[in-house]
Amino acid sequence: MSEENGYGHPYGCSVEATLSVIGGRWKSIIIFLLLQNEVLRFGELRRKIEGITQRMLTNQLRELEADRIIDRTVYAEVPPRVEYTLTDYGRSLEPIMLAMRDWGAEHMHVAQAEEDTED
């Protein structure tokens, strides 16, 4: 643990702490999908997230589970069934995820308008 940042923890600021949990290309998408769907199985997540590999999805889910954002439930069936849900703590990210969705929609609109004026 670094004391150099003056906070006595590994994050420089609260934004850095948030991004350490939800940052990257896939985690926010996983969280948003679980906000929209109460429960999703691994295969469902993989089908819904275009471009993610099985290995990457597995790693991202493990990290989200370690950060207590999602719960993983394994059912003793053949073949095994694994379901993912948001924890209550994970659900506390909902306002952040909705704000990101809204900002992203506005950004896409602005970017498209700029592109249209360049043509």
LINJO-V735602 format. One record per pair of residues at least 12 apart in sequence whose ideal C-beta (glycine too) atoms are under 6 Angstrom apart, sorted by the first residue. I is the first residue (numbers start at 1). J is the second residue. If there is no record, write none. Layout:
i=<I I>
j=<J J>
//
This chain:
i=<21 26 26 27 29 31 31 32 33 34 35 35 39 39 40 41 42 68 68 69 70 70 70 71 71 72>
j=<67 52 60 60 49 93 97 97 48 86 94 97 83 85 84 83 82 87 89 90 84 86 90 85 87 84>
//
